[in-house]
Amino acid sequence: MPDLVQLIKKAAVEAVENAMPAGVYFGEVMSASPLKISLDQKMVLTDRDLILTTLVKDLHFSVTGYDVNVIANSGATGDYMLHLALAKGDKVILVRAQGGQKFVVLDKVR
């Protein structure tokens, strides 16, 4: 007869695994449009599975006046874009949301 303590431990482990707690993953961008990220050979995430942070999206911004030292030296003002969007081959770090329904793409890694 199995030990009661072992049965309780096994039940607890299975409950945690079934709840799919948050976890950290590394992936690679297979394509940028439509966005596909491979976590391994068996799992490919698409747009509907992903939440992107501002660190992995292009950033549009405007500069007015000369408050920013780097831009003030050039005398530049206007609209700019910082190209941060994901591209094929980028390595990324992701966090799986509890329950496993969505993955947050945190940033690119090298």
Backbone bond lengths (Angstrom), bond angles and torsions (degrees), N, CA, C in turn:
res aa  C-N    CA-C-N  psi(-1)  N-CA   C-N-CA  omega(-1)  CA-C   N-CA-C  phi
1 M - - - 1.451 - - 1.531 108.72 -
2 P 1.339 117.24 127.40 1.468 119.94 -178.78 1.519 111.88 -62.23
3 D 1.289 114.95 147.40 1.455 121.84 178.93 1.536 109.38 -66.79
4 L 1.316 118.26 135.42 1.457 123.65 -178.07 1.528 111.35 -59.40
5 V 1.329 117.49 -40.58 1.465 121.54 -179.90 1.533 110.06 -62.11
6 Q 1.344 117.34 -42.57 1.462 121.17 178.56 1.529 111.36 -63.25
7 L 1.328 117.09 -40.14 1.462 120.86 177.93 1.526 111.50 -63.50
8 I 1.333 117.04 -40.15 1.466 121.27 178.73 1.520 110.20 -66.27
9 K 1.337 117.14 -42.77 1.465 120.86 178.32 1.523 110.66 -61.50
10 K 1.326 115.75 -44.65 1.471 120.15 179.98 1.524 110.48 -61.91
11 A 1.315 117.65 -43.02 1.465 121.89 179.47 1.529 110.68 -63.15
12 A 1.329 116.69 -40.39 1.463 120.64 179.59 1.524 111.13 -65.23
13 V 1.326 118.17 -43.84 1.467 122.44 179.00 1.522 110.03 -62.08
14 E 1.309 117.75 -44.83 1.465 121.53 179.72 1.530 111.13 -64.01
15 A 1.313 117.73 -36.75 1.467 120.93 179.18 1.522 110.60 -64.92
16 V 1.332 116.97 -43.10 1.466 121.20 178.53 1.519 110.31 -64.23
17 E 1.329 117.86 -45.71 1.459 121.38 -179.85 1.524 111.07 -61.93
18 N 1.314 117.64 -40.13 1.461 121.39 -179.86 1.522 112.26 -69.63
19 A 1.332 117.73 -27.32 1.458 121.51 179.17 1.519 111.35 -76.91
20 M 1.321 117.94 -13.26 1.465 124.20 -178.89 1.529 111.15 49.79
21 P 1.333 117.97 69.33 1.460 119.95 179.64 1.525 110.49 -63.45
22 A 1.317 115.45 163.51 1.467 120.43 179.33 1.516 109.67 -56.68
23 G 1.328 115.31 147.76 1.452 120.64 179.24 1.513 110.37 -150.36
24 V 1.324 117.23 157.07 1.462 123.14 179.53 1.524 109.01 -100.22
25 Y 1.332 116.08 135.11 1.459 122.16 -177.88 1.523 110.03 -134.41
26 F 1.307 115.80 157.52 1.454 122.26 172.99 1.516 107.58 -117.54
27 G 1.335 116.27 140.03 1.448 120.15 -178.34 1.512 110.94 -142.48
28 E 1.326 114.37 178.08 1.466 121.17 177.76 1.514 108.53 -133.58
29 V 1.339 115.77 135.71 1.454 121.50 179.25 1.526 108.37 -72.26
30 M 1.338 115.36 119.79 1.460 121.08 178.21 1.525 110.85 -86.30
31 S 1.340 116.88 -35.92 1.455 121.62 174.94 1.523 108.49 -154.60
32 A 1.354 115.23 148.41 1.462 120.40 -178.00 1.522 112.17 -88.54
33 S 1.338 116.82 -32.20 1.453 120.59 -178.76 1.520 109.98 -144.39
34 P 1.306 118.66 104.95 1.460 127.53 -0.22 1.528 110.61 -72.94
35 L 1.314 115.63 149.58 1.463 120.93 -176.82 1.523 110.89 -69.06
36 K 1.327 114.85 125.31 1.461 122.06 175.34 1.522 108.07 -137.08
37 I 1.329 116.04 129.78 1.461 121.59 179.03 1.519 108.21 -124.21
38 S 1.314 115.58 129.38 1.455 122.10 179.56 1.525 109.20 -96.09
39 L 1.338 115.85 125.00 1.465 120.05 174.58 1.514 110.06 -89.90
40 D 1.292 116.50 -34.04 1.453 123.44 174.53 1.520 106.16 -162.45
41 Q 1.287 117.58 -175.34 1.459 119.76 -176.90 1.529 112.39 -66.28
42 K 1.320 117.17 -17.85 1.460 120.58 -176.22 1.518 113.58 -98.94
43 M 1.335 118.38 -20.01 1.465 120.08 -174.11 1.520 111.42 -125.32
44 V 1.328 115.77 120.82 1.459 122.39 176.07 1.523 107.20 -121.81
45 L 1.336 115.92 125.74 1.459 122.20 -179.92 1.527 109.39 -97.76
46 T 1.338 116.21 144.41 1.459 121.55 177.99 1.524 109.58 -119.74
47 D 1.340 116.35 178.74 1.476 122.06 -179.21 1.524 112.92 -46.00
48 R 1.318 116.65 -42.76 1.473 119.24 -175.12 1.528 112.79 -69.00
49 D 1.336 117.01 -17.13 1.466 121.62 -179.62 1.530 112.51 -94.27
50 L 1.334 116.95 -9.75 1.463 120.83 -166.86 1.522 113.62 -114.90
51 I 1.327 114.33 144.75 1.462 123.06 169.80 1.525 105.24 -119.62
52 L 1.345 116.93 122.96 1.456 121.15 -176.74 1.521 110.83 -99.29
53 T 1.330 116.29 134.79 1.463 120.59 173.43 1.530 108.19 -84.43
54 T 1.326 116.31 169.26 1.468 120.13 179.75 1.530 111.75 -66.84
55 L 1.319 118.35 -15.20 1.464 121.26 179.13 1.525 112.97 -75.07
56 V 1.341 117.39 -10.58 1.462 120.29 -179.54 1.531 111.55 -124.76
57 K 1.346 116.46 22.18 1.459 122.04 176.44 1.522 108.56 -129.74
58 D 1.339 116.36 149.65 1.463 119.90 175.56 1.526 108.93 -60.08
59 L 1.321 115.45 141.86 1.465 121.20 -177.56 1.518 109.24 -115.96
60 H 1.329 116.38 117.95 1.461 122.51 177.09 1.526 107.78 -96.37
61 F 1.342 116.21 134.12 1.458 118.74 177.71 1.520 109.72 -151.50
62 S 1.322 114.98 158.92 1.461 122.08 179.38 1.513 109.45 -116.35
63 V 1.329 115.22 146.56 1.458 121.24 177.07 1.523 106.80 -121.72
64 T 1.318 115.70 126.47 1.457 120.22 175.63 1.511 108.13 -127.59
65 G 1.279 116.65 142.85 1.456 121.13 -179.39 1.512 111.40 75.22
66 Y 1.296 115.78 -165.16 1.463 120.95 -175.52 1.517 111.53 -124.64
67 D 1.314 116.99 38.67 1.457 121.25 -178.24 1.522 112.66 -76.79
68 V 1.326 117.38 -24.94 1.454 120.81 -177.52 1.523 108.09 -94.13
69 N 1.341 117.18 119.12 1.466 121.92 -173.04 1.524 113.57 -56.02
70 V 1.307 117.70 -45.52 1.466 120.35 -176.44 1.519 110.16 -63.57
71 I 1.318 116.38 -43.31 1.458 120.10 -178.89 1.529 110.10 -75.96
72 A 1.336 117.13 -33.78 1.461 120.21 179.66 1.520 111.58 -60.36
73 N 1.314 116.39 -36.21 1.463 119.34 -179.93 1.523 111.98 -65.15
74 S 1.321 117.23 -30.34 1.461 119.90 -179.39 1.526 111.04 -92.03
75 G 1.320 116.87 -12.79 1.458 120.29 -177.71 1.515 112.80 74.45
76 A 1.331 117.29 15.07 1.461 120.83 -175.55 1.519 111.68 -85.38
77 T 1.299 116.08 136.76 1.453 122.64 169.56 1.520 106.36 -136.39
78 G 1.328 116.48 163.80 1.456 119.39 177.50 1.506 112.61 131.28
79 D 1.343 114.77 -160.98 1.455 121.99 -177.97 1.523 109.89 -97.91
80 Y 1.327 115.34 138.99 1.464 121.18 -178.32 1.519 109.75 -135.71
81 M 1.326 115.29 163.29 1.453 120.54 174.96 1.518 108.33 -136.65
82 L 1.313 114.83 129.95 1.453 122.53 174.50 1.521 106.63 -96.80
83 H 1.321 117.74 116.28 1.465 122.05 -174.83 1.534 110.24 -82.59
84 L 1.313 115.29 100.98 1.461 121.97 -179.32 1.526 112.28 -118.50
85 A 1.335 117.29 -5.00 1.469 121.38 -174.45 1.525 110.68 -58.47
86 L 1.309 114.83 152.41 1.456 121.59 -179.97 1.520 110.87 -69.69
87 A 1.324 115.32 145.55 1.462 122.35 178.42 1.522 108.52 -131.48
88 K 1.313 115.59 156.51 1.462 121.06 179.14 1.524 109.59 -53.09
89 G 1.326 115.42 132.65 1.459 121.25 179.09 1.517 114.73 94.86
90 D 1.339 117.61 -14.38 1.467 119.95 178.24 1.526 109.56 -62.81
91 K 1.310 115.97 138.51 1.461 122.68 172.84 1.520 106.66 -93.39
92 V 1.331 117.14 135.13 1.458 121.15 -175.69 1.521 111.26 -131.63
93 I 1.323 114.81 158.32 1.457 121.60 173.51 1.522 107.02 -112.55
94 L 1.328 115.44 133.32 1.458 122.00 -176.10 1.517 109.96 -128.20
95 V 1.325 115.64 156.10 1.458 122.44 172.80 1.523 106.72 -122.66
96 R 1.321 115.52 127.24 1.459 119.46 176.12 1.517 108.42 -82.27
97 A 1.315 116.33 128.21 1.456 120.64 176.96 1.520 109.02 -68.79
98 Q 1.315 116.54 149.70 1.463 120.18 179.83 1.519 109.41 -56.84
99 G 1.288 116.63 133.27 1.455 122.37 -176.31 1.513 112.15 100.37
100 G 1.336 116.69 -16.92 1.456 120.95 173.46 1.505 116.55 76.86
101 Q 1.345 118.88 11.19 1.457 120.38 -176.50 1.521 112.96 -80.50
102 K 1.322 118.02 -34.81 1.461 122.28 -175.90 1.525 110.16 -132.43
103 F 1.332 114.96 153.58 1.457 122.61 175.57 1.520 108.23 -122.87
104 V 1.330 117.16 131.73 1.453 122.61 177.92 1.529 107.14 -95.68
105 V 1.342 116.18 122.52 1.465 120.74 176.82 1.525 106.16 -86.07
106 L 1.333 116.65 108.49 1.458 121.02 -174.50 1.520 113.23 -78.09
107 D 1.328 116.60 -48.65 1.464 119.91 -173.02 1.516 109.83 -170.32
108 K 1.321 114.96 171.06 1.457 121.58 172.66 1.528 108.16 -85.20
109 V 1.307 116.73 151.46 1.470 121.99 175.77 1.521 108.27 -129.21
110 R 1.305 115.12 160.52 1.483 119.71 178.41 1.487 110.19 -110.72
